[in-house]
Amino acid sequence: MSVDYPRYLRNDKLPLYWCPGCGNGIVLKALLGAIDDLRWEKDDMVMVSGIGCAARGSGYVDFHTLHTLHGRAVPAATAIKMCHPSMHVIVFSGDGDMLAIGGNHFIHACRRNINITMVVVNNWIYGMTGGQYSPTTPPGSKASTMPQGNIDSNFDVVELARGAGATFVARGSVAEPALLKNYLRKGLEHKGASVIDAISSCHTQWGGRNQLGDPVQLVEHIRNMTVSRNNADVLSREELTGKLVTGIFHQDLEKKEYAQAYAELSRPVEQNVVV
């Protein structure tokens, strides 16, 4: 069944602000497709974002939305979930917003296991603010603040989320949008902190500085550097060097969700009165 995308968009905001060929649109389309699969009502959802290219996504969707300060999307989403536990709360923001300025909030949302879906639109760069390197920029890659190549080691979003305590962790890419949609849907369905590392493409800042060609060539580069978990299992360590593994990496259905635990804690306590 085809998706009625205009139903989920603020069509008066079109065309999209993003550069033609930007991967953010692919990730947003995959997310809307996942939501359509779940048949969620728009009034039951809220999308929260911070600042940056990916964070513009909240301005395009016809849900409840909140555009917050740089790095503060996750605590705002946490507050919404605590006040309205029945709402489906989605954070849609970039690697810089979520993992640098907002990194502290990200790890604690994972630790608490609060039922929000954090979509990290990971294009390895700060796109909107000038091409600075981010916590996920691969070593050796060029950025405006690392013109001779990044010397920092980079975060593996999957391992960071798992280590912090998220109970659903997956990775997909814009090179395989149907699979990305599937991971997003499973993350949305999960009751607990879910993190989807959505490998995206920025040909304007990252691709251009690293001579990776036009938007189509950059997506092909991502396709060549990603490998599914099934295929990764039969490859040697040397063959996996420089590769990003995609798939679902972790799902814990036993850990109690934070808003539920808090609600149980705050119930009135019946007192036994002795006369």
C-alpha positions in Angstrom: 0.0 0.0 0.0 1.4 3.4 -0.9 2.0 6.0 1.7 0.0 9.3 1.6 3.0 11.4 2.6 1.2 14.8 2.2 -1.1 13.7 5.0 1.9 13.8 7.4 3.4 17.1 6.1 2.8 20.8 6.5 2.6 21.2 2.8 2.7 25.0 3.0 6.3 24.6 4.2 7.4 22.9 1.0 9.7 22.8 -0.9 12.1 21.4 1.7 14.8 23.7 3.0 17.5 21.0 2.6 20.0 21.0 -0.2 18.8 19.0 -3.3 20.1 15.5 -2.8 20.5 15.7 0.9 20.0 12.4 2.8 17.8 14.1 5.5 14.8 13.8 3.2 15.3 10.1 2.7 15.5 9.5 6.5 12.3 11.6 7.1 10.5 9.7 4.3 11.5 6.4 5.9 10.2 7.6 9.3 6.9 8.7 7.8 6.5 5.4 6.1 7.2 3.6 9.4 4.6 5.8 11.1 2.1 5.0 8.4 2.7 1.3 8.8 1.7 1.7 12.5 -1.4 3.7 11.7 -0.7 6.2 14.5 -2.9 9.2 14.7 -1.1 12.5 14.2 -2.6 14.0 17.4 -0.9 11.2 19.4 2.6 12.0 18.2 5.1 14.7 19.0 8.5 15.3 17.2 11.2 17.2 19.0 14.4 18.5 17.5 17.3 20.7 18.3 19.3 22.9 15.9 20.9 21.8 12.6 20.0 20.6 9.2 18.3 17.4 10.3 16.5 19.3 13.1 14.5 21.2 10.4 12.5 18.0 10.1 10.2 18.9 12.9 9.2 22.0 10.9 7.8 19.9 8.1 5.7 17.3 9.8 2.1 17.9 10.7 2.3 16.5 14.2 2.7 18.2 17.6 6.3 19.5 17.3 8.9 21.3 19.4 12.0 23.0 18.0 14.3 23.4 20.9 17.8 24.9 21.7 20.9 23.4 20.3 21.5 20.0 22.0 18.3 20.2 24.2 15.9 18.1 22.1 16.3 15.0 24.4 15.5 16.6 27.7 12.5 18.4 26.2 11.3 15.1 24.8 11.8 13.5 28.2 9.7 16.2 29.9 6.9 15.7 27.3 6.9 11.9 27.9 6.8 12.3 31.6 3.8 14.7 31.4 2.0 12.8 28.6 3.1 9.2 28.9 0.5 8.1 26.3 2.1 10.2 23.6 4.5 8.8 21.0 7.6 10.9 21.4 10.2 11.1 18.6 13.5 13.0 18.7 14.8 13.7 15.2 18.1 15.5 15.1 21.7 15.3 13.8 24.9 13.7 15.1 26.3 17.1 16.3 23.1 18.1 18.1 22.5 14.8 19.7 26.0 13.6 20.5 28.1 16.7 21.0 26.1 19.5 22.5 23.4 17.1 23.6 25.6 14.1 24.4 25.1 14.2 28.1 21.3 14.3 27.7 21.5 11.4 25.2 23.3 9.0 27.4 21.1 9.7 30.4 17.9 9.2 28.3 19.4 5.8 27.3 20.3 5.0 30.9 16.8 5.8 32.2 15.1 3.8 29.5 12.5 6.4 28.9 10.1 5.5 26.1 11.3 8.0 23.4 12.6 7.1 19.9 15.9 8.9 19.2 16.7 9.1 15.5 20.3 10.2 15.0 20.6 11.5 11.5 24.3 10.8 11.2 26.0 12.5 8.3 29.4 12.8 10.1 29.5 16.6 10.0 27.9 19.9 11.2 26.0 20.8 8.0 24.1 24.0 8.8 26.7 25.8 11.0 29.7 25.6 8.7 31.0 22.1 8.2 32.7 21.6 11.5 33.7 18.1 12.5 31.4 16.2 14.8 31.8 13.3 17.3 31.0 10.8 14.5 33.4 12.3 11.8 35.6 9.4 10.7 39.3 9.8 11.5 41.1 11.3 8.6 38.0 13.0 7.1 38.2 16.7 6.3 36.0 19.4 7.9 36.2 23.1 8.2 37.7 22.8 11.6 39.9 19.9 10.6 41.1 20.9 7.1 44.0 18.5 7.1 41.9 15.6 8.4 40.2 14.7 11.6 42.7 13.4 14.3 40.0 12.5 16.8 38.6 9.0 17.2 34.8 8.9 16.5 31.8 7.6 18.4 30.2 4.4 17.3 26.6 5.4 17.9 25.4 1.8 18.3 28.1 1.0 21.0 27.5 4.3 22.7 23.7 3.7 23.0 24.1 0.1 24.1 26.7 1.0 26.7 24.5 3.8 28.0 21.6 1.4 28.5 19.2 1.9 25.5 16.9 -1.1 25.2 16.6 -0.9 21.4 19.5 -0.1 19.1 19.7 -0.3 15.4 21.6 1.2 12.4 20.4 1.7 8.8 21.4 4.0 6.0 20.0 6.2 3.2 21.5 3.6 0.8 18.9 1.1 1.9 15.8 3.1 2.7 13.4 0.2 2.9 15.5 -1.5 5.6 15.9 1.8 7.4 12.2 2.2 7.5 11.9 -1.3 9.0 14.4 -0.4 11.8 12.6 2.8 12.5 9.2 1.0 12.8 10.6 -1.5 15.2 12.2 1.3 17.2 8.9 3.2 17.3 7.1 0.1 18.5 9.6 -0.6 21.3 8.6 0.4 24.8 11.8 2.0 26.1 14.7 4.1 25.0 15.2 3.3 21.3 18.1 4.6 19.2 18.4 4.4 15.4 21.7 5.4 13.9 20.5 6.6 10.5 23.6 7.0 8.3 22.9 9.9 6.0 24.6 11.9 3.3 25.8 15.6 3.2 27.4 16.2 -0.1 27.6 19.9 0.5 29.8 19.9 3.6 31.2 16.3 4.2 31.1 14.8 0.7 32.4 17.9 -1.0 35.3 18.4 1.4 36.3 14.8 1.0 36.0 14.6 -2.8 33.2 12.0 -2.8 31.3 13.3 -5.8 27.7 14.3 -6.3 24.8 13.2 -4.1 24.3 9.9 -6.0 28.0 9.0 -5.7 28.0 9.8 -2.0 25.0 7.5 -1.4 26.9 4.8 -3.4 29.9 5.4 -1.2 27.7 4.8 1.9 26.3 1.6 0.2 29.9 0.3 -0.3 31.0 1.1 3.2 28.0 -0.6 5.0 27.4 -4.3 5.4 24.5 -6.1 7.0 25.0 -8.1 10.3 24.3 -11.4 8.5 27.1 -10.7 6.0 29.4 -9.3 8.6 29.3 -12.6 10.6 31.1 -14.4 7.8 33.7 -11.6 7.1 37.2 -11.4 8.7 38.3 -8.5 10.9 40.4 -7.3 8.0 37.5 -7.4 5.6 35.4 -5.4 8.1 38.0 -2.6 8.4 36.4 0.7 7.5 32.9 -0.9 7.3 29.8 0.1 9.2 27.6 -2.8 10.1 23.8 -2.3 9.8 20.9 -4.1 11.4 19.3 -4.5 14.8 21.9 -4.9 17.5 20.1 -5.0 20.8 16.5 -5.3 22.2 15.7 -5.7 25.8 12.0 -6.3 26.6 12.5 -6.9 30.3 13.9 -3.6 31.6 11.2 -1.4 33.1 10.3 1.8 31.2 11.1 5.0 33.1 7.8 6.8 32.9 6.0 3.7 34.0 8.3 3.2 36.9 7.9 6.8 38.0 4.1 6.5 37.8 4.2 3.4 40.0 6.4 5.2 42.5 4.2 8.2 42.7 0.9 6.4 43.4 -0.7 7.3 46.7 0.4 5.0 49.4 -2.4 3.5 51.5 -1.7 3.9 55.2 -2.9 1.5 57.8 -4.5 3.6 60.6 -4.5 1.9 64.0 -7.3 3.1 66.3 
